[in-house]
Amino acid sequence: MSISTASFETQKIEIAGKQIHMNVGGTGSPLIYLHSAGGETDWMPFHEDLSKHFRVHAPAHPGFGRSTGLEQIDDIQDMAWHYVDLFEQLGWRQVSVVGFSLGAWIALEVAILRPELISRLVLVAAAGVRVEGAPVAELFLNDFKEARELVFYDPESPVVKTAMPLSFDDSRVLMWMRAQEATARVAWNPYLHNPKLPRHLHRVRCPVQMIWGRHDKLIPLAHGEYYAEHLPNAQLSVFERCGHMVPFERREAFVEAVIDFAALGRGERRTTKSRQPDH
């Protein structure tokens, strides 16, 4: 079953007894977007931008958005196995994947379990490891002002209202709370990391593009540097004047980086003006 709009459709698919909602839009090579703990399961402006270059698939994880099946998920590996099932059911092999925060961690776990499924991997402000001296901040906040000050470089930016509720009167609060519950189920203890993950990073065979905000207060840049050092084939791009919410705060640079990285995988040269590196 699918519900269409002008630029995308929402598909409902059953994966091992879980009812999964997935937004799909655009044409071209498939690009899989795995969302963050914030639960950006609506069709976002950056999804629309990417859909001009790819066939974008943006599923809601079990327990997020309108997807069901959280009772089948006990930890991050269960979530990764869910995506192995989803990829295999939809026939996705050697596809490009973009993961943001929690979604980046899930993508990494999938790349370890089934390396043949992912051809290129973009990891944006990825959770998943514990870095000495650079702790992950407290994510589970009920004060929306504190939350936006934590995850945005500029908490007064107009893009904040696109990314998250601004008050308890916001119609998106229920989905926000649902996302927090689902995140807690897979990432509360141990907190936002898998102690076993570092010993398996060498198994990630595909090229990896890391993207991080210089001023990320939730998952500090040191985590990106750790991944860049320990993944076999990774590069790190750092965006200035940017916090944790990279796809919202630096939307154009984020989209350009994804397009460039995917084009390299197809052996293409971009003809448009390339993104200026951030220093």
N, C-alpha and C positions, 0 to 999 in steps of 0.2 A: 504494500500500500504506500502511496506517496501523495503529498500535498504540495502543489506547485505555486510559486509566485513568479514575478517577472524575471528574477535573476537566479533563483535556486529552487530546489524542491526538498521537502522533508520526507525521507524514506523511513519506513518502519520495518525492521527485519528481526527475525528471531535467531538468536545465537545460543545454542545449548540451553533453551528454556528461558533466556533473558530477552525481553522486548527492548530493542535498541532503536533510538531515534537518531537519524543521521542526516545532516544537511548536505546537499550535493549541488554544485553549480559549476558552470564553465565547460570548456572543451579543451581537448589536448591530452597530454600525458597525465596519468593520475598522480595526485598529491594528497597525502593523508595528513590531516591536522589533528593532533591530540592535545586537548585543552588542559588548562591549569586547574589548580584547586579552586580558583575563583569561579569556575563553572561557566566560562563564556561559551555557552552552547547555542546562543542565538547566532544568526548570520551577521558577522561583524564587518565593519568597513575594510579591514585587512583581508578577510575572506573574499570579499567582492573584488578587491584589487588583484589578489592571487588568481581568482577565477578567470581573469582576462588572459591568463597564460597557461593555466592548468585546468584539469577536471578535479576540482577540490572536493574531497570527502571529509566532513567534519562530524564524526560520531560523538555522542555524549556517552561518557563512561557509565557503566552500571551504577545506579544510585544518583547520578547527576542529571540535571534537566528532567526530561520525561522518560529516561531510560530506567528500566527495572532490573532486578536481579542482584541487588546489593547483598542480599542474604546468602548468595553463593560466593561472595568475595570476603576472604578473611585477611588477606595481606597483599602486598604489592605483586608477589609472584602469581597469585590468583588473577589479579588484574592483567598481568602480562599474558598468562595463558588464555584469558578471554580474548585478547587481541590476536594471539596465534590462531584461535578458532575463527575469529572474524575474517582475518586475512585469507585463511585457507578456504572458508566457505565462499568468499567473494572472488576467489581466484587471483588474489594480489600476490605477485612474486616480483622481486627486484623493483620495488616501487620507492619513490622518494617520500620521506616522512619528515614532518616538522612537528616537534614537541615543545611545549611551553611549560616550564616549571614542573609540576607533577606529571604532565603529559610527556615531557622530555625524559623524565626518569622511567616512565612506563616504556617509552620507545627504546631506551637503552636495554631494559630487561628483555624486550622482545628480540632485539638485535643479538643478544647473547644466546637466547634459547633457540632461535631460528635465524641464523645469519643470512640464509638464502632469501628471506622475505624482503629485506630492505637493501636498496641499492645505494642510496645517499641519505644522510641523516643530518637534519638541522636541529640543534639543541639550544633552546633559548632559556637562559637563567635556570638551568636544570637543578632540580633537587636530586637526592639519591646518595650523597656521600657525606661523611663527617670530616671536616677539615679542622685540625688543631689550630686554635687561636682565631678562628673565624666562624663562630657559632651561628646557626640559623636562628633568626628572631622568632618571637611568638606570633604564630599565624592566626590563632583562634581568638579574634578580638570582636567584641560586641559593640564597640564604639566606632562608628563609621568614620569619624574624624581621625581617630588614631590609626585606623586601617589604611585610609588613603595617604596619611603622612608616612606610613611605613612603606607602602609599595610604589608611591609616585615620587619622582624627583620634584615635580611641582604639583602639590596637592590641590592647588586652585586652578589647574589647567581645565579647559572646557572638555577635554577628552575623558576626564574622570567620570562624568555622568554616563558616558557610553559603556564604561567598563564595569561599574559597580553601583549598588544602591547608595543613595546619599542620606537616607533616613529610614526609619521603620515604617513610614507612610508610603515608601516606594513599592510599587507593585511587584518588584523583583525580589523582595525580601525572602519570600518563601523558598525560591530557588537558591538564593544565597545561603540560607540556613541548611537546606538539603545538601548543598555542596560541602558545607563544613562538616556535616554528619558523615558523608561518604568519605571525605578526606581523612577524618579522624579514624575511621574504621581501618584504612589501609596504611596510615602514616603517623599514628599517634605514638606508638611504642614498638620499636624505637622511632624517635621523632624525625620524620622526613628523611630517613636514610635507611639503607640496607647494609648492615655491617659486612655482609658477604660480597657486596657489589665490587669493591676495589680489586679483589683477587680474580675477578672475571672480566675486567675491562679489556684485557688483551684479546678476548674472543670477538670483539666488535671489529669485523673485517672491512666494513664499508668506510668510505671517506666521511668525515664528520666536520661540519661547520658549527663551531660554538659561537653564540652571540650573547653578550652580556652588557648590562648597563653599568657604567663606571660607578654610579652612586646607588647601587642595589643595597638596600638596608635589610631586606628579608633574607636573601641568599647572597652573601658577599662575593665579590669578584674573585676572591681567592679560590672559590669552588670551581669557577671557570678555568682558572690557571691550573688547578689540580687535574681537571679532566683533560685539558690540552696536553699536559705532561704525560698522562698515563694511558690515554687512548692511542692506539698505534698510528692512526692516520687522521689527525685532527688539527684544525687551525682555529684560532680564537680572534674574533672581532669585538672590540670594545666601543660602545657608543657613549659619547660624552653627553652630559646634561640629561641623563636617563637613569631612572631607577629600575625597579623590578619589572614594570609593566611595558616591556619593550615593544610589543606589537601595537600598543595604543600610543605610547609616548613618542616613539620614533617610527611611526607606521611606514613612511616612504622608504626610509633606510632599511628597515626590516624586510619589506617586500622586495626591494632591489637586491638585497643580499641573498634572499631565497632564489630569486630568478637567476642571478649570476651563478650560484652554486649548482643549480639544476642544469643550467646550460652547459657548464663544464662537463657534467656527467654524460651529456649527449654529444660532446665533442664540438659544441657550437661556440661561436664568438658573438658576443653581444654587439649589436650595431648602435644601440642607444648609448648616451653618455653614461659612463660608469659612475657608481657612487664614490664620492670622495671619502677616503679613509678618515676615521676619527682618531685624533691623537690627543 
